[in-house]
Amino acid sequence: MKKLLLLSFFAMGITSQAQYWETKATGFSTASTGVNEVSFADANNVWISGYDGSGGGAQFRVYSRSSDAGNTWTSGQISLGSTDLGIGSICAISATTAWVAAFPNTATVQGGIWKTVNGGTTWTKQPTASFNTGIESFTNLVHFWDENNGFCAGDPASGYMEMYTTVNGGTNWTRVPSANLPIPLEGEYGYTRLYETFGDRVWVCTNKGRLYRNDNKGVGQWIAFQTPNTDFGGDLGAAITFQDANNGLMISRAHEQYRTTNGGETWTQEFPDGAIRSGDVTYVPGSANVLVNIGEDSLDLVRGSSKSTDDGLTWEDLGQPIDAVSTVEFFDATHGFASGFTQSTTAGGIYKWIGTLATVDFNSAKSITASPNPTSGALRIAGKNINAVNVYDVLGKQVLAKKFSTLNEVELDLSALKSGVYMVNVANNAGATSTVKVVKQ
């Protein structure tokens, strides 16, 4: 049994403070159901998948979703037509639409990708992501950037990693050809949920401590890099997070921290001050250099959470014991969750962040990217919740204005503009703005 009473008492004692974790009930019906993954469709619409946190090894096919930023949750079964399937990953893009990657527990069933368009009431398999090569096929994860563009990945099958991409929401999936993939190491395989994305770039983790990386939503060439960690799973595991396409951190179960500045190609060990933890870690989108780390601390192995406001150079214990290790995810500085364990349908399961971790710094150059820069015409802007872009010349005259419906990536056509320097002003749905200088060739 988890120490919910202690946690609740502690939370009551700090409600006057600006920041803390508040326990919420996920609605899962089985005690000790853990939270495997958190998927933000937006700040208010959030989906999670559950797992057997009792240690019994049962395969739970359950989800829960919230439409009020995690204050209340509605749970349900992920009905896939077989009890011999487990849930490897969940990804949502709205209150109604989500996908799951399901893996087989026996040789008599096939895993694959299932989609719901009615809030989880029914799930339909997408057969062209076939995962049908017998015991080799094992579906690990699925990710969508929007309603059309997605990718999914499994273990090696027929001699190369089994990955698929789609441009129409999964109606048709196309397997990534072997020529576009690195040759797997002997015995190499992937893990459920262990991947990261930033913009179009995606990283997939393996049991050999390698990162498979692609720069185009899974389409085209993949490359692989060896990390200092020998295995991303189990007792030797590690968590990774990226602030942008190049800058990222990795923290191992042994409390070792590494940094990359070239998209995972090389890593340098660091020795930060403070309470670094052995569980999951994430950058906080829209907040310059802010991270959250959960799990057991390096000093007394007590579970809790820490934050860094200087890009991982120092870590501050957030001062609240939370029984979380597997997942921490933030949408922005005020919307975040950490995994918990269900006590009953009305108690426990997930921790919701209350307060703000930092002043949202949408004006930081690191919060948005513009590429290619210089550009001859096409310009891709990546950030969080972009809903307007305005372009100005050096005299301050507006030469282009575009509105969007809250996207993390938008494209502009600057081909009609004269060669020169322009200021591209980007606004998000909270009204914060950021400006980046772009050179039009």
Sequence and secondary structure as in RCSB ss.txt:
>XXXX:A:sequence
MKKLLLLSFFAMGITSQAQYWETKATGFSTASTGVNEVSFADANNVWISGYDGSGGGAQFRVYSRSSDAGNTWTS
GQISLGSTDLGIGSICAISATTAWVAAFPNTATVQGGIWKTVNGGTTWTKQPTASFNTGIESFTNLVHFWDENNG
FCAGDPASGYMEMYTTVNGGTNWTRVPSANLPIPLEGEYGYTRLYETFGDRVWVCTNKGRLYRNDNKGVGQWIAF
QTPNTDFGGDLGAAITFQDANNGLMISRAHEQYRTTNGGETWTQEFPDGAIRSGDVTYVPGSANVLVNIGEDSLD
LVRGSSKSTDDGLTWEDLGQPIDAVSTVEFFDATHGFASGFTQSTTAGGIYKWIGTLATVDFNSAKSITASPNPT
SGALRIAGKNINAVNVYDVLGKQVLAKKFSTLNEVELDLSALKSGVYMVNVANNAGATSTVKVVKQ
>XXXX:A:secstr
   HHHHHHHHHHTTTSS EEEEEE   SSTTEEEEEEEESSSS EEEEEEETTSS     EEEEESSTTSS EE
EE   S TTEEEEEEEESSSS EEEEEEESSTTS  EEEEESSTTS  EE TTS   SGGG  EEEEEESSSS E
EEEEEEETTEEEEEEESSTTSS EE  GGGS    TT  EEEEEEEEETTEEEEEETTSEEEEESSTT S EEEE
E S S SSGGG EEEEESSSS EEEEETTS EEEESSTTS  EEE  EE  BSS EEE TTSTT EEEEEEBTTT
  EEEEEESSTTSEEEE S      S EEEEETTEEEEEEEEEETTEEEEEEEES SS   TTSGGG EEESSSB
SSEEEEEEEEEEEEEEE TTS EEEEEEEEEEEEEEEE TTS SEEEEEEEEETTS EEEEEEEE 
